[in-house]
Amino acid sequence: MVIAIRSARLLVESTRDLISHNGVVVVNGDSVVTAGVWDDIALSLPKGTEIIDLGDTTVMPGLFDCHVHLAMDPSKLSATADIGVASEEDLLMQMERNALKVLDAGVTTIRDLGSPGTISTVLRERVQDWRVFGPRILCANAPITVPGGHAHTWGGVAVGVDGCRAEAQKRIKEGVDVIKVMSTGGFLSPGSRPTEARYSVEELKAIVTEAHAHGIPVTTHATGVEGIKRAVEAGFDCIEHCSWGVEGGTTYDDLIAKRIVDSNIAVCPTMNTACLEKDYFCPWDTRQHVLENLSKLRQGGTRIIVGTDNGIALCPFERYADGLLVLAEAGFTCREIIAAATDIAAEACGLSNVTGKLLPGMAADIVAFEGNPLHDVKAFSKPRFVMASIILLIKSPVRGRVHVLKPIPVRPDNALIAQQIWGELRAAADLPSDRYSMKLKSTA
C-alpha cells in the first residue's frame, strides 16, 4: 500500500537544505518511493494512496542509537553481574519492552552492545520475523572481556591471543552484527579497573583480524587512555565512550585523537541523561572536563556517532534526546548532531545503503518532531510520529509499520540518588569520589 506522509517541514538527509513548506515522503510497503515538495508529487500519486498529514512537524530519517543495553533496567542501580538472575524468557520480555521505548524516542536502529549469552540475537530474530515489534537491532551478544573484567558474567571471557581469536569465532557463529570488546574495565563491574587496559595489542588484533575476515566490524568499550591507544593500534572500527580516563580523572591525548581521525575510526561518546548538568552523575570526571574532552574531539574532526549507553541506572531508553542536549552544549551544531544520528551512524554501522536518508529505495525509517531540529536541539524531545521498517541484508524485505508513541515521562528529581550513584561508581573503581576535591583539581 502506498502512503504519503505530509508535514510542514522535511529533511531528506543531513546535508540537504530543509524543505520548509509542504513536504511529503511517499512510502510503498517497506521502502521510500520519493520525498520532496507536495505540489511536485501529489499529482503522480496512485489512486487510493493513504494520506497521513502530520501538520506542523519536521519529518526526517529515523535516528540511530549506536550504544544501548536492552537487557538492563534503567530504573535500578545494577551491576553487570545482576542481569543474569532473571530467566531468559523474562529477560526477553524486558528487552521487548525496552525496544518499544527506543521507538518512543524516534530511534529506529540500535546497536545492542552487550547482553548475556546470545539473547540479543534471539530478540533480533523475533523482530525480523515480526513476532514482536521493535527497531532494527544490530547485535553484539556477550562482549569479549578478561576474567573478572567488565561484564565478565555475561559469558564472553577470553584469555590470550588464541583465546581471543576463539571467542571472536564464537560470536561469528552466533551471527552477531558487530563484535564488542572490553579494552578496559568498567564502572558497573566493581574491581574491573576502568582506567586500565585489559588486553594487549596482539590480543586485540587477533579479534579484529578474525572479525574483518568475515566482514564484521569491531567496536570496543574503552574508558582509559591506554585502552583507547591499544584499540587504535589494533585497527578497531569504533571506540565506545573514549573518555580518556587516567588515575583520578581524565587527560585528553592529542596524539591518540589525531590517530583516531587519521584512521577514520568512529567514536561513540555515549552522552546521556547522566551527563546533563542537573543531577550529573557520569563517573568519568567533572562535567567540565567531560564537555571539554567532547568538544576537543569535535574540533579535531573526529567522526562522531550518537549512542547513549541507555539501560544503565537512571538513563531510560525513551530519554534519548538528553544525550543530544549534551552534544549541543559541547559545541556540536544541530546539523552535526543530525548527521551523527542518521547518515554518519548508518555508514559506521554498514547500513549506508539501507537507512539514514529518505531516498528512493531506502528503508521507510521515518520520524517527525514538533518544531525544527535544525534550529533547536530541544525539538528531539518531542517526537510525534515514528515508522520503522526492517529491511534485512540477507532475507527478503518486510513491511514498514507505524509505531504508536507513548508520552515520554517528565524527568524526575534525581539529585540525591544521582549523588549516591556517582559516589558508588567511583568508589567501586577505586577512584576519588570527593566532588569538591575534583572540582578544585579541574579548575587548577
N, C-alpha and C positions, 0 to 999 in steps of 0.2 A: 504493500500500500504506500502511496506517495503522500508525504506530509510536508507542508510548507510552514516553517516556524518564523513568524514575523516578530520584529522588535524595533524599538526606536533607533537603536544603535547596533552595529555589527562589526566585530573584529575578526576577520578571516584567519589571520595569523599575526604573530607578534611584530613582524617587520613592516606590515602594511598599514596604510592610513586607515583610520576609523571611518566606516560608513556611518555618518552622523544623523542620517534621516531615512527612516523607512527601509530597514534592511530585512533580508529574508534568507533562510537556509532551507533548501529543498532536500528531503531525505526519501530514499526508496529502500525500504527494508532496513538493512544494517549500514547503509552507506550514504554518504553525501553525494547528491547529484550535481548541485550547483549552489553558489552563495553569492549574493550581491544586492543590488537595489531592487525593491519590489516592482517598481514601474517597468524595469527592464526584463523582468522574469515572469510576471503574472500572466501575460497572455499565452505563454508557452506551457503553462501547467496543464496536465491532462485532466479530463473531466473526472470529477469525484475526488479530487485532491482534498485531503483534510487540512484545514487552516487552523493553526494554533497562534493566536495573537497574544504576545507577552507584554504588549504595551510599552511603558517607559522603563525598559531594561536594556542592558547591553548583553548581547549574545556573543559567545566566543568559544574556542575549543575547550573540551573538558580538561581539567587540571591533573597534574601528576603529584603524588606524594611518594617520593623515592625512598622513604625510610619509615616504615611503620612496623608494629608488632601486634598483629591481630590477636595473638594468643594471650596478651596481657590485659589486665583490668586496671584502667587508669583511676578507678575510684579507690584503689588500695595502694598502700606503700608496700610493695612486694619485691623481694629479691628474685633473681632469675631462678633460683632453686625452688621457689614456691609454685611455679606454674605446673609442674608435672603431677601435682597432687590430684587434680580432677581427672575423671575418666576421659577417654578420647572423645566419646560422644558429647559429653558435657562441654569439653573444650571446643569442639567443633561448633556447637550451638552458640557459645560465647563469641567465637570468631565470626560466625554468620551475622550476629547482631552488630558487632563492631564494623563489619564490612558495610552494612547499611548506613551507619553513622558517617563513614567515609563519604558515601554518596551524598549525604545531607549537606556536606561542606562544598559540594561541587567538584569533588575529586572522582575521576572515572578510571584512573590507572594508578596502581600502587606497586611498590616492591615490598613484599613482606620479608624483612631481613632478619629472620631468626625466630624459630619456634621449636618446640620439642619434636624430635624424630622427623617423620615425614608428614606431619599433619597439615602443613601448609599446601603441599601438592594435592592432598586429599580434598581440601577445600577448593583449590583451583579447579579440579576436575568437576566438582559439584556445580561450580559457577559456569564452567564451559559447557556442561551438559544441560544447563538451565534447570537443574533440580533446586537450586536456590539462586536468588538474585544478588548481584554484587558487582563491584568494579572489576576491571581486568586486573588479574593478580599475577605478578612475577614473583616466583618463589625462590627462597634460598634454603629452606628447611633448617636443620641444625647447623649453626656456624662452626667452622673448624677452629679449635682452641686447644690450649695446653692443659695438662692435668691440673685441676684446681683453678684454671683460668676463667675468664669472663664467660658465663653461660655454659660452663662445662657439664652441668647436669642435663643439658638438652640432647646430648648424645653425639657430639662431634669431636671428641678428644683425639688428638694426633700428636705423636712424638717423632722427631727426626725426619730426615728427607724422605725416606721410604714410607714412613707413616703418614706424612702429609700428602704424598702422592696417592697413597691408597685411599685416604679419606676423600680426596678430590674425585677419584674414580667412583667412589660410592655415591657421591652427590650426582655425578653424571648419570649413573644407572637409575637413580631416583627420578630423573627427569627434571632437575631444577632449571630455572631460567637464569640464575646468577649464583655464583659461589661467594659466600661471605666468610671472611677470616677475621679472627680477633688478634690483630697485631699487637695490641696492648691489653692490659686489664681494663675493667670497667667498674664504675661506681656502684652498680647494682649487684655486684658479686664481691662481697667482702673478702679482702685478702688477695685479690687478683692483681692489684698494683696497676692502676690506670695510667700512671706516668711512665711505666717501664715497658720496653719492647719485650715480647714474649717468644718471637720466632726469629731465627737467623734469616739473612737474605737468601741463603741457599734453600732453606725450607720453604720460604715464600715463593721463590722462583719455581720450585717443583710443582706447587699448586697452580701457579699461573700457566706454566707450560702445558700441564695436563688439561686445564680448562680451555685454553685457547686452541688446543689441538681439536677440540670438539665444538668450537665456535661459541663457547660460553664465557661471558665476561666475569671478572672477579673484582669484588669490592672488599674493603676492609674497615672494620672498626679501628680507628687509630686516634687516641686522645693524647698520647705523649709524643714529644718531638722525635725521639729516636725511632719509635714505631712508624711514624709518618715517613721519615727518611728511608727506612728499610723498604717500606711498601713502594715508594717511588723507584728505588733502585731495582726492585723485583719486577717492575713493569705492570703494576696494578692499573685497572681501568678507572677506578673511582676510589675516593677516600671519604669515609663517613666521619663526621664530627670535625676532624682536622683542627683540634682545639689547642695545639701547641703546649701541652701540659709539661711542666717540669716540677721539681720538688717545691711545693708551696704555692704555685700559681701557674702562669703561662709566660712563654717567651717566644714571640714571633720570629721565625727564621727566614730571612730574605732569600738566602741561597736555596734552601729547600723549596720555598714558594716559587722561585723562578724555574726550578727544575720541574715542578708540577705543571706550570704553564707551558714550558718548552716540550714536555711530554704529552701535552693535551689530555692530562688526567682531569676528570671531573671531580669536583668537591661538593659533597652534600653536607652543609654545615649544621643541619638539624636544629634550626631555630624553632621554638615552640612556646607554649604557654609559660613554661618555667623561665623563659628569658625576658618576659615582659618586665617593665620597671616595677609595677605594682606586684608585690608578693614574689619578687625574684628569688629563685632557688636553684638556678643552674650551678652545679658544684665545681665547675672548672676553675673559676676565678671570680674576681669582682666583675660586676656588669660592665663597668667602664672598659676593662681590659678585653672582655669578650667582644664588645662592639668595636673596639679599636682593631682587634685582630681580624674581624669580619670585614671591616672597611678596607684594611690593607689587602686582603685577598681580592676584593673588587678592584681596587686601584691598580693592582698588579696584573689584571687581565685574566684572572683565574676563571675557568669555565664552571660556573656555579649552577647547581640544580637544586630544586626545592625538595626538602624532606623534613619531617618533623620529629621522628622518634616517638610519635604518639602511641599511647598504650602504657607508657611509664606513668608513675603516680602524678595525678593532677594535670595530666596532659590528654584531655579527651579527643577522640578522633574527629568529632564534629567541629572542634575549635582550631581547625587547620589555619584559618586566617590570622590567628595570633602570631604565628611564625613569620607571616608576610609583613606584619606591622614591624617586627624587629628588623627584618631586612631593610625596610624603608628607613628606619631610624639609623641604620648603619650607612646610609647613603645611596642605596640602590633606588633607581628611578622606577616608576610604575611599569614602564615598558620593559625594563630589565627584569623585573620580578615576573611579569607575564611570560617573557621568553624562558626564564629559568623554570617556570612551572608548566610550560607547554612544549614548544618545539625543541628547545635545547635538552630538556629532560627526555623527550622522545628519542632524540639522537643518542643520548647516553645509554638509554635502555634498549637500543636496537630496534626502535619502533618508528623511525622517522618516515617510513613509507606507509604506516598504518594509522597513526593518530598524532595529535598535537597541532593540526591545522584543519580548517574546514574547506578542503579542496576536493574536487570531484574524485570519487572512488575511495576516499578515506573513510575511516570509521565514523559512524554517527555518534561520536562522543561530543555532546553539546551541552553547554551550561549557560545560564543567564543570571546576571546580578543586577540588583537595584542600583541605580546610579551608574557612574562611569569609572571603571577600574583604571583607565588610563590617566584619570585626573586625581583620583583619590583611592589609596590602597584600602581604605575602610570599606569600600564597596564590596570587597571579597567576604565581608562578614554578613552579607545579605543575599545569599543565593535564592533564586526564585524559580529555577527550572533546571532539571538535570535529565539528560537522556544518555544512557550508556549502551554501547554496542561492543560485543565481544567478537572480534574478528580473529580467528585463530591462524597461526602461521602454518600449521600442517593440516588440520581438519578443515572442513567446509565452513564458510562464514555462517553466522546465525543472525537472527533479527535484533534490531535495536529495541530498547524499552525505556519508557519514561518512568522515572523514579518519583514516587510521592514523597515530597520533602516533609520532614518533621522539623518544627522550630528548633533553632539552636538555643539551648538554655542560657540564661544570663550567668556570667561567670560569678561564682560566689566569692565571698571574702575569705581568702585562704592565708591570711597573714601569719597566723600562729602556726598552722601546720606546715606552711612553706618554710618557715624558720627552722622548725624541727627537722624536716626532710633534709634541708641544706646541711645542717649540722651532722646528722646521722650519716649522710653520704660521704661527707668529708672525713669524718672520724673512721668510717669503715675502710677508707683508702689511706689511712694514716697520714692525712694532710691537715694543716692548721684549720681550725673551724671557728676562730675568733674573727668575726667580720670586721670589727673595729681595727684590729691589727693589720688585716689585709688591706683595708681602705687606706691606711697610712702608708703601707708599702706601695700601693699602686699610684699614689699621688706624690711619692717622694721624689 
